[in-house]
């Protein structure tokens, strides 16, 4: 599956199939949360949270690709990510784009 954040793929003619998306709501691990809270006092990267958000983006992308595969897509163009806080300690990550077929 080809993923791009542009509306075209050089050298390919595209037929749009429709919007595809994948999402996940990820919550913090209480053990990691305590350690990250201590880290936020002294400053620096909160590596546990960075790892959590990277994993959430990867899963949202997998789910988006799965939806595109069900539509028979060859690629997804205009891929975007969005993150929002759902409640304290949980965030939603959405990956979305336009599924296309090569013609």
Secondary structure, DSSP 8 states (H G I E B T S, - for coil): -EE-SSS--TT--EEEEEEEEEEEEEE--HHHHHHHHHHHHH-S--HHHHHHHHHHHHHHHHHHHHHHHHTT-SEEEEEEEEEEEEETTEEEEEEEEEEEEE-
